[in-house]
């Protein structure tokens, strides 16, 4: 993997390790929701999701506008800022369902990355009879998951980084992906809430 994809990392830090660190910082802080419980959370959650997707698309496309090496400088900041938008969206969706107190870092990890790396987070949700419960990860389990996620994200970015060398058209493609990606995060959050109607396991 070419380390120029993530030039903002420390000289001896691998790209996947740098991304893992960013993910850890993102999920370590559950933001205060900007919404409250809704009488009809489904359409309200849809509205929140599309607003967040538009913000993510605009942000990502703007950061991808500089072509060539200059554009590559924005890769890691882009990921961090998009994940922050998505993190806030997840908090807002949980709040619309009146479930803010249940949202933990493991839920956030699941919602943000299930669509991208289902092989990493598939064991987070387990069946307990008729209910689905979120199995909170231990320190070691979380570290292993973060390492795998970092490697997966680096591979994904490496596969799409060529678009950052194409002015305008490349930025549009990056923005479109950010829009789609954010809607997938919202979908995971809503499915998780539907699958765990009676509450979730507490954080260790």
Steps between C-alpha positions, in 0.01 A plus 500: 500500500643839407532718807445816289128426525515617861775765512375650826598194702814475706807395298513149650125449532334274246192625313273236656623585849437869437146428381437273800600787726259735326217247535577458869481876555172521311319228694644591839275804525123464459374849409204674658201448269342798329159335497257370761258208512257500209143375486573367153876432492519317165432798267691735729799266492476496121514879495801504732677238287457687173607831655815333636564332164483836322740655751740207466489517120568873493781471751667206330468649151648829618801328655553298180507804270879555512642259241807279519730489804326796662172311488661199666585719799130518580431126517540449874330829599218410263444164669506658845253777415260268318499258791425790734198594288385140504563467873276798568235354272500170690463687830208697357327187371534328837356811664200503266424149622546605863804274534783747564600340832566169323747631244856382570825493307430144387164602354674788326766268360232264373291772337792678333671195352257211464438571131871541427647219710227259603765231551645709784182600685271205422557346845408819685128427475406160643168322549358447848179307448266724305708809563815636339758640739809706442801321644723769640862455399776468757813708470679221314199431280463865413868527417480203265189640332663840454807341344290305251289805421808712440633250247160475327463877470852539360425240233176676411669839475785359293247361255324833453787746541546539124185715492682768700732555205211598272383861552126562555386158376707332769359732768146421383569127525645535849200707609255247357670221689487698824126553447439129443729399786319726747161355405638151562608606850150633567354173376720301738397721793131460426530124451686471829228692681234280346692183586550595864156630606536419864833662572864415462770344708688752716852613419773321692 
